[in-house]
Amino acid sequence: MGGTEHLTVQREGATLVLTLNRPEAKNALSLPMLVGLYDGWIEADEDDAIRSIVLTGAGDAFCAGMDLKALGGRGMEGQQYRDRLKADPDLHWKAMLRHHRPRKPVIAAVEGHCVAGGTEILQGTDIRVAGESATFGLFEVRRGLFPIGGSTVRLQRQIPRTHALEMLLTGRPYSAREAAGIGLVGHVVPDGTARHKALEIADQINACGPLAVEAVKASVYETAEMTETEGLAAELTRGWPVFDTADAKEGSRAFTEKRPPVYRRA
């Protein structure tokens, strides 16, 4: 497992837990954090023992966005991180899930502030849980900035356009309940329990056939902008091979025998 001074990596069974770890700065994005995030996504993609990912923040925040000092070229600790960014100038966008989509489901567990770049990363996750006191918002326009992490494209595809435009153009904060009401998050739970709920959902996913899970996720995203006819054709291309796997046969046997299935990604 990897990780950096601003990003911790843990295993919880078949779940990889990535924790944004700058609590003194409300987990504002730094270069060490971005490098750690990118490495975490790649680890999950390449390790078949990992079946899901939980993304969360240390302390009382999820992520307060980009560290403006880092944005200005200051506070980026460690020459090794600068070297990584120089070698892959797209690394920060991959880390923020703008230019990379992990194969495994990503569940966000949000406590406290999830604003600006935090809300942008959130849009790259698949399932979202928030503590009751969590705060969301895209504050960039209030600072004369542009939410260039993907929000002008993604947000209107994830929530109704009127709500997307209000969030983007006012730069105001949204409570967890309001975020759930417009469909930005799926669960609102008592403060301090978002990680527990996310791991509970991850366990449910982990109990399913991993090849089926990955194929379903891929199909949902690749057909999102297709016509219905195109999407249904693409779904067959993606879905039919799953029926020929050993995992599919194991799932059927286990159901008949009334026992938990043992999937082997085959």
BELCOR-V213063 format. One record per residue. N is the residue number from 0. PHI is phi in whole degrees, -180 to 180 (999 if undefined). Layout:
n/phi
N/PHI
N/PHI
//
This chain:
n/phi
0/999
1/-95
2/109
3/-138
4/-64
5/-116
6/-149
7/-101
8/-125
9/-137
10/-108
11/-121
12/65
13/-91
14/-107
15/-94
16/-105
17/-106
18/-119
19/-66
20/-128
21/-133
22/-59
23/-67
24/-119
25/52
26/58
27/-61
28/-67
29/-129
30/-63
31/-59
32/-68
33/-64
34/-62
35/-62
36/-62
37/-60
38/-62
39/-65
40/-62
41/-68
42/-58
43/-65
44/-63
45/-93
46/-105
47/-68
48/-74
49/-89
50/-115
51/-158
52/-132
53/-114
54/-111
55/-146
56/-126
57/-81
58/73
59/-105
60/-146
61/-89
62/-165
63/-93
64/97
65/-70
66/-72
67/-64
68/-65
69/-66
70/-61
71/-85
72/95
73/-114
74/79
75/-91
76/-72
77/89
78/-61
79/-62
80/-74
81/-63
82/-64
83/-62
84/-68
85/-66
86/-70
87/-136
88/-62
89/-94
90/-57
91/-66
92/-72
93/-66
94/-61
95/-85
96/65
97/-83
98/-117
99/-150
100/-123
101/-59
102/-68
103/-88
104/-61
105/-113
106/-112
107/-90
108/-117
109/-108
110/-125
111/71
112/-70
113/-136
114/-128
115/51
116/-59
117/-65
118/-68
119/-71
120/-61
121/-53
122/-68
123/-90
124/-90
125/-99
126/-133
127/-134
128/-121
129/-132
130/-71
131/-58
132/-94
133/-64
134/-128
135/-122
136/159
137/-112
138/-89
139/-56
140/-63
141/-67
142/-104
143/73
144/-114
145/-117
146/-77
147/-86
148/-80
149/117
150/-68
151/-71
152/-99
153/-77
154/-60
155/-69
156/-91
157/-108
158/-135
159/-56
160/-58
161/-61
162/-73
163/-61
164/-67
165/-64
166/-64
167/-70
168/-92
169/-94
170/64
171/-91
172/-78
173/-123
174/-75
175/-61
176/-65
177/-68
178/-61
179/-67
180/-64
181/-97
182/90
183/-74
184/-126
185/-101
186/-136
187/-118
188/-128
189/-55
190/-53
191/87
192/-117
193/-62
194/-63
195/-61
196/-65
197/-63
198/-68
199/-63
200/-65
201/-59
202/-61
203/-64
204/-66
205/-63
206/-79
207/-93
208/-65
209/-63
210/-66
211/-66
212/-59
213/-65
214/-68
215/-64
216/-59
217/-60
218/-65
219/-57
220/-75
221/-73
222/-98
223/-57
224/-106
225/-85
226/-67
227/-60
228/-63
229/-63
230/-64
231/-65
232/-67
233/-66
234/-63
235/-63
236/-61
237/-79
238/-87
239/-58
240/-59
241/-63
242/-68
243/-93
244/-87
245/-64
246/-62
247/-63
248/-66
249/-64
250/-61
251/-67
252/-63
253/-64
254/-63
255/-65
256/-88
257/55
258/-139
259/-68
260/-74
261/-118
262/-90
263/-127
264/55
265/-138
//
